[in-house]
Amino acid sequence: MAQLTIDVNGRSYAVGCEDGQEAHLRALAGQIDAQVRQVAAEVGPLGETRLLLMAALMLADELSAAKGRTGALEAEITHLREAQSRVEEAAVAAIVSAAEKIEGLAED
């Protein structure tokens, strides 16, 4: 397990993570740091715990909204796949019908 130090709002925290995940953890810590600093700039000085709580709630809200958008997009993809299937079936039927008409003309 890797050990590293991350900085959030000017404070250092020692954390552990799976080997190879250090860069990802640093990027996540950067997002949290940015959110904490935004909260601090908007609401003024708060205790460290309340500041982290507010930042966590804001990030959770963003995650919830993203999940909602993802769900809507997945539903739209399902709808489009169903529509594509119907169009393909109609195209196949049209081709079969045209082939039958051509065969009928060729027999005459």
C-alpha positions as a Markdown table, in Angstrom:
| # | Residue | x | y | z |
|---|---|---|---|---|
| 1 | Met | 0.0 | 0.0 | 0.0 |
| 2 | Ala | 1.3 | 3.4 | -1.0 |
| 3 | Gln | 1.5 | 6.3 | 1.5 |
| 4 | Leu | 1.4 | 9.9 | 0.4 |
| 5 | Thr | 0.6 | 13.3 | 1.7 |
| 6 | Ile | -2.2 | 15.4 | 0.2 |
| 7 | Asp | -2.9 | 19.0 | 0.9 |
| 8 | Val | -6.4 | 20.4 | 1.4 |
| 9 | Asn | -7.0 | 24.0 | 2.3 |
| 10 | Gly | -3.4 | 24.4 | 3.4 |
| 11 | Arg | -3.4 | 21.4 | 5.7 |
| 12 | Ser | -1.5 | 18.2 | 5.0 |
| 13 | Tyr | -3.0 | 14.8 | 5.5 |
| 14 | Ala | -1.1 | 11.5 | 5.3 |
| 15 | Val | -3.2 | 8.9 | 3.5 |
| 16 | Gly | -2.8 | 5.5 | 2.0 |
| 17 | Cys | -3.9 | 4.1 | -1.3 |
| 18 | Glu | -3.4 | 1.1 | -3.5 |
| 19 | Asp | -0.1 | 1.0 | -5.3 |
| 20 | Gly | -0.3 | 2.9 | -8.7 |
| 21 | Gln | -3.3 | 5.0 | -7.6 |
| 22 | Glu | -1.2 | 7.9 | -6.2 |
| 23 | Ala | -1.8 | 10.2 | -9.2 |
| 24 | His | -5.5 | 9.5 | -9.1 |
| 25 | Leu | -5.7 | 10.2 | -5.4 |
| 26 | Arg | -3.7 | 13.5 | -5.8 |
| 27 | Ala | -6.2 | 14.5 | -8.5 |
| 28 | Leu | -9.1 | 13.8 | -6.3 |
| 29 | Ala | -7.5 | 15.7 | -3.5 |
| 30 | Gly | -7.0 | 18.6 | -5.8 |
| 31 | Gln | -10.8 | 18.6 | -6.6 |
| 32 | Ile | -11.6 | 18.5 | -2.9 |
| 33 | Asp | -9.1 | 21.3 | -2.2 |
| 34 | Ala | -10.7 | 23.5 | -4.9 |
| 35 | Gln | -14.2 | 22.8 | -3.5 |
| 36 | Val | -13.1 | 23.6 | 0.0 |
| 37 | Arg | -11.4 | 26.8 | -1.1 |
| 38 | Gln | -14.5 | 27.8 | -3.1 |
| 39 | Val | -16.7 | 27.2 | 0.0 |
| 40 | Ala | -14.4 | 29.2 | 2.2 |
| 41 | Ala | -14.4 | 32.1 | -0.3 |
| 42 | Glu | -18.2 | 32.1 | -0.5 |
| 43 | Val | -19.2 | 31.7 | 3.1 |
| 44 | Gly | -16.2 | 33.0 | 5.0 |
| 45 | Pro | -14.2 | 31.3 | 7.7 |
| 46 | Leu | -15.7 | 28.1 | 9.1 |
| 47 | Gly | -14.2 | 25.4 | 11.2 |
| 48 | Glu | -12.2 | 22.8 | 9.3 |
| 49 | Thr | -14.9 | 20.1 | 9.9 |
| 50 | Arg | -17.8 | 22.3 | 8.7 |
| 51 | Leu | -15.7 | 23.5 | 5.7 |
| 52 | Leu | -15.0 | 19.9 | 4.7 |
| 53 | Leu | -18.6 | 18.9 | 5.3 |
| 54 | Met | -19.9 | 21.8 | 3.1 |
| 55 | Ala | -17.4 | 20.8 | 0.3 |
| 56 | Ala | -18.4 | 17.2 | 0.6 |
| 57 | Leu | -22.1 | 18.1 | 0.3 |
| 58 | Met | -21.5 | 20.2 | -2.8 |
| 59 | Leu | -19.5 | 17.4 | -4.4 |
| 60 | Ala | -22.2 | 14.9 | -3.5 |
| 61 | Asp | -24.7 | 17.2 | -5.2 |
| 62 | Glu | -22.6 | 17.4 | -8.3 |
| 63 | Leu | -22.3 | 13.6 | -8.3 |
| 64 | Ser | -26.1 | 13.2 | -7.9 |
| 65 | Ala | -26.7 | 15.5 | -10.8 |
| 66 | Ala | -24.2 | 13.6 | -12.9 |
| 67 | Lys | -25.8 | 10.3 | -12.1 |
| 68 | Gly | -29.2 | 11.8 | -13.1 |
| 69 | Arg | -27.8 | 12.9 | -16.4 |
| 70 | Thr | -26.2 | 9.5 | -16.9 |
| 71 | Gly | -29.5 | 7.8 | -16.2 |
| 72 | Ala | -31.3 | 10.0 | -18.7 |
| 73 | Leu | -28.6 | 9.4 | -21.3 |
| 74 | Glu | -28.8 | 5.6 | -20.8 |
| 75 | Ala | -32.6 | 5.8 | -21.3 |
| 76 | Glu | -32.1 | 7.8 | -24.5 |
| 77 | Ile | -29.5 | 5.3 | -25.8 |
| 78 | Thr | -32.0 | 2.4 | -25.1 |
| 79 | His | -34.7 | 4.4 | -27.0 |
| 80 | Leu | -32.3 | 5.1 | -29.9 |
| 81 | Arg | -31.2 | 1.4 | -30.1 |
| 82 | Glu | -34.9 | 0.3 | -30.2 |
| 83 | Ala | -35.6 | 2.9 | -33.0 |
| 84 | Gln | -32.5 | 1.7 | -34.9 |
| 85 | Ser | -33.7 | -1.9 | -34.6 |
| 86 | Arg | -37.1 | -0.9 | -36.0 |
| 87 | Val | -35.5 | 1.0 | -38.9 |
| 88 | Glu | -33.3 | -1.9 | -39.7 |
| 89 | Glu | -36.2 | -4.3 | -39.7 |
| 90 | Ala | -38.1 | -2.0 | -42.0 |
| 91 | Ala | -35.1 | -1.7 | -44.3 |
| 92 | Val | -34.8 | -5.5 | -44.5 |
| 93 | Ala | -38.5 | -5.9 | -45.2 |
| 94 | Ala | -38.3 | -3.3 | -48.0 |
| 95 | Ile | -35.3 | -5.1 | -49.5 |
| 96 | Val | -37.0 | -8.5 | -49.3 |
| 97 | Ser | -40.1 | -7.0 | -50.9 |
| 98 | Ala | -38.1 | -5.3 | -53.7 |
| 99 | Ala | -36.3 | -8.6 | -54.3 |
| 100 | Glu | -39.6 | -10.5 | -54.6 |
| 101 | Lys | -40.9 | -7.9 | -57.1 |
| 102 | Ile | -37.8 | -8.1 | -59.1 |
| 103 | Glu | -38.0 | -11.9 | -59.2 |
| 104 | Gly | -41.6 | -11.7 | -60.2 |
| 105 | Leu | -40.7 | -9.4 | -63.1 |
| 106 | Ala | -37.9 | -11.7 | -64.2 |
| 107 | Glu | -40.3 | -14.6 | -64.3 |
| 108 | Asp | -42.7 | -12.8 | -66.6 |
